[in-house]
Amino acid sequence: MASGVSNWDHLISEMLRCTAPGGYVELCEGEIKLNCDDGTMAEDNPLKVFVDTLKESMVKSGRIPPDMPFLKRLLEKAGFEDITTFKANEPVGPWPKDPRLKKIGAMQMLHSETLFESYEMAAFTRALDMDVKKAQELCDAGRAANLNKNYHTYSTYNRVYGRKSSGRN
C-alpha cells in the first residue's frame, strides 16, 4: 500500500475518525530494503540494485518508504494508545533450512515474480526518467536474481497497531 500513499497524516487521521472509541488500527508494511546476513548478497546484486532503485523512485515521487519508526510515529502523533510493534523477516526465495521459512520464502519469490514490471516500469521511467530499455533490463536482472537460491536475502515486514482512546478517564 505504501507506494500509493502520498499523505500519510491524512490517511491516519481518517482511520482515527472512522475507528470507534476503544477500537484498533493496524498498519502492516514491508520495508523497501533488501537484507542479507551471511555475505551472499553483494552491493551490486541485481535484486538489491532493483530494490534500491525502487526506493529512490518512491522518494523522488513523494512516496515515503515506511519503516517501523515511521509507522509507530504516525500512530503516536494521531493519538493512538497502547501502540504495539512487531517485526518479521521474510526470506526471498526458498533458501532457509527451517521448513516454515522455506515455504514463506517460496511464496515470497512467487509473489515477486508478478510485481517487477507492474510496480517498477512506471516508477523507473516516470519518476527517474529512466530509458524504457534500461528499466526493462533492471526488471529482468532483478527477476533473475530473485530466482537464485544462492542469495540468502530477506525483507522486513512491519506490523504496528494502536487503540483509539475510549474517551474515559
LINLINQUI-V565177 format. One record per backbone hydrogen bond with DSSP energy under -1.0 kcal/mol. NH is the residue of the N-H (numbers start at 1). CO is the residue of the C=O. E is the energy in kcal/mol with one decimal. If there is no record, write none. Layout:
# LINLINQUI-V565177
{{NH CO E} {NH CO E}}
This chain:
# LINLINQUI-V565177
{{4 1 -2.2} {5 2 -1.5} {11 7 -2.0} {12 8 -2.8} {13 9 -2.2} {14 10 -2.2} {15 11 -2.0} {16 12 -2.6} {17 13 -2.3} {18 14 -2.0} {22 164 -1.6} {23 20 -2.8} {25 162 -2.4} {27 160 -3.5} {29 158 -2.2} {31 156 -3.2} {33 31 -1.8} {35 154 -2.9} {45 42 -1.9} {49 45 -2.8} {50 46 -2.2} {51 47 -2.5} {52 48 -3.0} {53 49 -2.3} {54 50 -2.2} {55 51 -2.5} {56 52 -2.2} {57 53 -2.2} {58 54 -2.2} {59 55 -2.4} {60 56 -2.4} {61 57 -1.7} {62 59 -1.5} {63 58 -3.0} {71 67 -2.4} {72 68 -2.6} {73 69 -2.4} {74 70 -1.9} {75 71 -1.6} {76 72 -2.4} {77 73 -3.1} {78 74 -1.7} {79 76 -1.1} {80 75 -2.3} {81 163 -3.5} {84 161 -2.9} {86 159 -2.6} {88 157 -2.5} {90 155 -3.5} {92 153 -2.8} {93 105 -1.5} {102 98 -2.6} {103 99 -1.9} {104 100 -2.2} {105 101 -2.9} {106 102 -2.1} {107 103 -2.2} {108 104 -2.6} {109 105 -2.4} {110 106 -2.3} {111 107 -2.7} {112 108 -2.4} {113 109 -1.3} {114 111 -1.1} {115 112 -1.4} {119 115 -2.4} {120 116 -1.9} {121 117 -1.5} {124 120 -3.4} {125 121 -2.5} {126 122 -2.6} {128 123 -1.1} {130 124 -2.2} {135 131 -2.6} {136 132 -2.6} {137 133 -2.2} {138 134 -2.2} {139 135 -2.2} {140 136 -2.8} {141 137 -2.6} {142 138 -2.5} {143 139 -2.6} {144 140 -2.3} {145 141 -2.4} {146 142 -2.1} {147 143 -1.0} {148 145 -1.3} {151 148 -1.3} {153 151 -1.4} {154 35 -2.1} {155 90 -2.6} {157 88 -3.4} {158 29 -3.1} {159 86 -2.6} {160 27 -2.8} {161 84 -2.4} {162 25 -2.1} {163 81 -3.1} {164 23 -3.3}}
